[in-house]
């Protein structure tokens, strides 16, 4: 397979013009779109194809109200207004899927009984990043955030399971007229080195 650079419009949509949004139009996101979203993001690489991220798409009014008390005060209004809030989580028992996901039959034993915190956070966060890029590719706007009580989210949504929350991403169709000017980014010389 030969890869070619994406065109400028695609790069703008994914990166250069994409923003973190807080104001949402009252336009629903279909379940089919959420399926399409996962069907894209699942192809992003993770260590040993471990794919530890799990995603709970909070859409219903009842589920939103369950989420409300878990949010920091500054995140309540925008989260309640967003058509969907993705709880990007990870599965503490992700290794049980490895026999289906990775070609080495011994891969599960690399993780069982070990402290997998670094691998879970690293790979789960990567998959959350893939979710953001896949959402943008499908024409959705995103509002990722970490202002919430993870223990409260876990108790409300994941009690009795091996899933734990990592961060949240509001998804929908945003009102870009309410954006603040874009904040600066570091130039290559400040952020990069070539050895």
LODO-418838 format. One record per residue: x, y, z of N, C-alpha, C in turn. Coordinates in steps of 0.1 Angstrom, whole numbers, plus 5000, padded with zeros to 4 digits. Layout:
LODO-418838
XYZXYZXYZ
...
//
This chain:
LODO-418838
500849885000500050005000500950125000
500650214991501450344990500650454998
501350525006500650635014501050765007
500050855007500350985001499951095012
500551205012500151315021498751355019
498051385030496651435029496651575023
495551605017495451745011495351845023
495551975019495552085029494152095037
493052065030491752075036491651975047
492051855044492051745054492951775066
494051825063495051855074494451975083
493752065077493052175084492052115093
491252025088490151965096490651885107
491651815105492251725116493051805126
493851905122494751975130494752125130
495052185119495352335119494152415122
492952375118491752455121490852395132
491252275136490452205146490652275160
489652275168489752345181489052255191
489352295204488652235215487352325218
486252255217484952335218484252315231
483452425234482652425247481252455244
480852505232479452545229478952465218
477752405220477252305211475852345205
475652305192474352315187473552195191
472252215192471352115196471052015184
472151945180472051855169472551725173
471751615173472151485178473251425170
474051335177474951255170474351115170
474251055158473650925157474450805163
473850705167474550585171475350525159
474850535147475650495136476950565135
476950695137478150775137479150735148
478650695160479450645170480050515167
479350435160479850305155481050335145
480750425136481750465126483050515133
482750595143483950655150484750545156
484150445163484950335169485650255158
484950235147485550155136486750215129
486850345131488150415127489150415138
488850455150489850465160490550335164
489750225162490350095167491550055159
491850115148492950075140494250155144
494150245154495350315159496250215166
497650225165498550135172498550145187
498750035193498950025208500049915210
500649915222501649815225501049675224
501749595216501249455215499849445210
499349555203497949555199496949535211
497449575223496649545235495349615236
495149735230493849805229493149805242
493749865253493149865266491949965267
491850065258490850165260489450105259
488550155266487050125265486350265265
485250265258484550395256483050375260
482650465268481250475272480750605266
479750605257479150715251477950755258
478050865266476950915274476051005265
474850965262473951035253472551075260
472050975267470650995272470651105283
469451165285469351265296469551205309
469151075311469351005324470850985326
471550945316472950915318473751055320
473351155313473951285315473751335330
472551315335472351355349473151275359
473451155355474251065363475751115363
476151175352477451235350477651365357
476551445357476651585362477351595375
477051525386477751545399479251505399
479651445389481051395388481951505382
481351605376482051715368482551825377
483651885374484052005380483152115376
482852215384481852315381482052385368
483252405363483452475350483152385338
482952255340482652165329481252125328
480352165338479052115338478252165326
478152295324477252355314477652295300
478952295296479252255283479052105281
479252025292479051885291477551845290
476751915297475251895296474751935283
475352035276474852085263475351995252
476551925254477051845243476151725240
475951695227475151575224475651445230
476951425230477551305235478751345244
478951275255480151275262480751135262
481951125256482650995256483450985269
483250885277484150855288485250765283
486450815281487550735276488050665289
487950535289488350455300489350345296
489850275305490750155302490250035310
490549925305490149795312491349735319
491249725332492349665340492649525336
491649455330491849315326491949305311
492549415305492649415290493349295284
494249235292495049125288494249005284
493048995289492148875286491848875271
491948985264491648995250492848965241
494048965247495248955239495348825231
494848715236494848595227494148615214
493148705213492448735201493148845193
493948935200494449055194495949045190
496648955196498148965193498548825189
499548815180500048695174500848605183
501348655194502148575203501248515214
501148385214500248325224500548345239
501848385241502248415255502048555259
501548645251501448785254500548815266
499548735269498748765281499548755294
500548655294501348645306502348755308
502548845298503448955300502749055310
501449055311500749155319500049105331
499648975331498848925343499648935356
499048985366499648995379500749105380
500849185370501849295371501149435372
501949535376501449665376501449725362
500249735356500149775342499749925341
499850005352499450145352499950225340
501350215338501950295327501450255314
501350125311500850075298499350105296
498550105307497150135305496950285302
497650365309497550515307498150555294
499250495290499850535278499050495266
498650365265497950315254496450365254
495850365266494450425267494450565262
495450645266495450785262495650795247
496550715241496750715227495350685220
494650585225493350555219492350665220
492450745231491650855233491950965223
493250975220493751065209493251025195
493250895193492650845180491150875179
490450865191489050905191488851045186
489651135191489551275187489851295172
490851235167491151245153490051185144
489651065148488550995141487251085141
486951145152485751225153485851345144
487051405144487251525135487151475120
487651355117487651305103486151285099
485351255108483851225105483051355106
483651465108482951595109482451635122
482851565133482451595146483451695152
482951775161483851865169484051795183
485151835190485551765202485851865213
485551825225485951905237486551815247
487851775246488451685256488651765269
488551695280488751755293489151655304
489751705314490051615326489451665339
488651765338488051825350486851745355
487151635362486051555367486651465378
485751415386486151315397486051175392
487251125389487350995383486750885391
486950895404486450785413484850795413
484350915412482850925411482350875398
483050895387482650845374482750695374
483750635380483950495381482850425389
482450495400481350445409480050455402
479850555395478550575388478350495376
479450465368479250405355479950265354
480950245362481750125361481850035373
480950055383480949975395480849825391
481649745398481549595395482249555383
482949645376483649605363485149635365
485849605355487349625355487649755347
486649835343486849955336487150075346
488050165342488350285350488450405340
487950515345487950635336489350695335
489650755323490850825321490550975318
489851005308489451145305488051145298
487551265296486251285289486451355276
485551335266485551405254484151435250
483751565250482451605245482551595230
481451545224481351535210480051595204
480151645193478951705186479251795175
478351895173478551995163478552125170
479752195170479952305178479652445172
479352535180479152675176480552745176
481252745165482552805164482552955166
481453025165481353165167481753205181
481653105191481953135205483353095209
484153065200485553025203486353145207
487253125216488253235219489353225208
490153325207491253315197492153195201
492753135191493553015194494853055202
495152975212496352995220497552955212
498653015216499952985209500352845210
501252805201501852675202503352695201
504152605206505552625206506152605192
507152675188507752655175508652525176
508952475164509752355163511052365171
511652485171512952505178512852495193
511652525198511452515213511052375217
510452305208509752175212510452055207
511352065197511951955190513451955190
514051845188515451825185515651715175
516651735167516951625158518351575161
518551455165519751395169520451325157
//
